[in-house]
Amino acid sequence: FATLKDFSKWALPNLHILVTGRMEADLMESLATLTTFPPVCIDAEKLNTDIIRYVKSQLADDVNLKKWSSQIKTEIEKTLMEGARGMYETPFFSFSSCSRC
């Protein structure tokens, strides 16, 4: 949050920053002094549909991943979706690492 605090000190009228994350109490408390708008809640369940599409497309289209067996792909899909809980970062960074395998 130090960087965000530095940005807020600049007082640039056209600087807009979007912060995403889970609605954790400590995060909300830390950001409260930096925000000028109330938080927008996005339903994680609705995002999961998009995330599963992303996961499936990566498993089907990535040159290094599509050669894996259906059983492994199913396990990857299941594991990533359980860990994602509405956040793209989990599958995105996992595929970034896996595609180098």
C-alpha positions as CSV (number, residue, x, y, z in Angstrom):
1,F,0.0,0.0,0.0
2,A,3.0,2.3,0.3
3,T,3.0,2.9,-3.5
4,L,-0.7,3.7,-3.5
5,K,-0.1,6.2,-0.6
6,D,2.7,7.8,-2.6
7,F,0.4,8.1,-5.7
8,S,-2.3,9.8,-3.5
9,K,0.2,12.4,-2.4
10,W,0.8,13.5,-5.9
11,A,-2.7,14.8,-6.1
12,L,-2.9,14.3,-9.9
13,P,-6.5,15.1,-10.9
14,N,-6.5,12.7,-13.9
15,L,-4.8,9.8,-12.2
16,H,-7.3,6.9,-11.7
17,I,-6.3,3.6,-10.2
18,L,-8.3,0.4,-10.1
19,V,-7.6,-2.0,-7.3
20,T,-9.1,-5.4,-7.4
21,G,-9.2,-8.1,-4.7
22,R,-11.3,-9.9,-2.2
23,M,-13.4,-8.0,0.3
24,E,-11.1,-8.8,3.2
25,A,-11.5,-6.6,6.2
26,D,-7.8,-5.6,6.5
27,L,-7.6,-4.7,2.8
28,M,-10.8,-2.6,3.0
29,E,-9.5,-0.8,6.1
30,S,-6.1,0.0,4.5
31,L,-7.7,1.3,1.3
32,A,-10.4,3.3,3.1
33,T,-8.2,6.3,3.5
34,L,-7.1,6.3,-0.1
35,T,-10.4,5.9,-1.9
36,T,-12.8,8.5,-3.1
37,F,-15.5,6.1,-4.3
38,P,-17.2,3.3,-2.4
39,P,-16.1,-0.3,-3.3
40,V,-17.9,-2.1,-6.1
41,C,-18.7,-5.7,-5.2
42,I,-18.6,-8.2,-8.0
43,D,-20.1,-11.6,-7.5
44,A,-17.4,-14.2,-7.5
45,E,-19.8,-16.9,-8.7
46,K,-20.4,-14.9,-11.9
47,L,-16.7,-14.5,-12.5
48,N,-16.2,-18.2,-12.1
49,T,-17.9,-18.8,-15.4
50,D,-15.4,-16.6,-17.2
51,I,-12.5,-18.2,-15.3
52,I,-13.5,-21.7,-16.2
53,R,-13.7,-20.6,-19.9
54,Y,-10.2,-19.2,-19.6
55,V,-8.9,-22.4,-17.9
56,K,-10.5,-24.6,-20.6
57,S,-9.2,-22.5,-23.4
58,Q,-5.6,-22.6,-22.0
59,L,-5.7,-26.3,-21.6
60,A,-7.1,-26.7,-25.2
61,D,-5.0,-24.1,-27.0
62,D,-1.6,-23.8,-25.4
63,V,0.9,-25.8,-27.3
64,N,2.6,-27.1,-24.2
65,L,-0.5,-27.8,-22.2
66,K,-2.8,-29.4,-24.9
67,K,-0.5,-32.5,-25.1
68,W,-1.3,-33.5,-21.5
69,S,-3.8,-36.3,-20.9
70,S,-7.5,-35.6,-20.3
71,Q,-7.2,-36.9,-16.7
72,I,-4.4,-34.4,-15.9
73,K,-6.3,-31.5,-17.6
74,T,-9.4,-32.4,-15.5
75,E,-7.3,-32.4,-12.3
76,I,-5.7,-29.0,-13.3
77,E,-9.1,-27.5,-14.0
78,K,-10.6,-28.7,-10.7
79,T,-7.6,-27.6,-8.6
80,L,-7.5,-24.1,-10.2
81,M,-11.2,-23.5,-9.9
82,E,-11.2,-24.5,-6.2
83,G,-8.3,-22.0,-5.6
84,A,-9.6,-19.2,-7.8
85,R,-12.7,-18.2,-5.8
86,G,-13.5,-15.4,-8.3
87,M,-9.9,-14.3,-8.8
88,Y,-8.2,-14.6,-12.2
89,E,-4.7,-14.4,-10.8
90,T,-4.6,-18.0,-9.5
91,P,-5.2,-19.6,-12.9
92,F,-3.3,-17.0,-14.9
93,F,-0.1,-17.3,-12.9
94,S,-0.5,-21.1,-12.7
95,F,-0.7,-21.3,-16.5
96,S,2.2,-19.0,-16.9
97,S,4.3,-21.5,-14.9
98,C,2.8,-24.7,-16.3
99,S,3.3,-23.7,-20.0
100,R,7.0,-23.8,-19.4
101,C,6.9,-27.4,-18.3
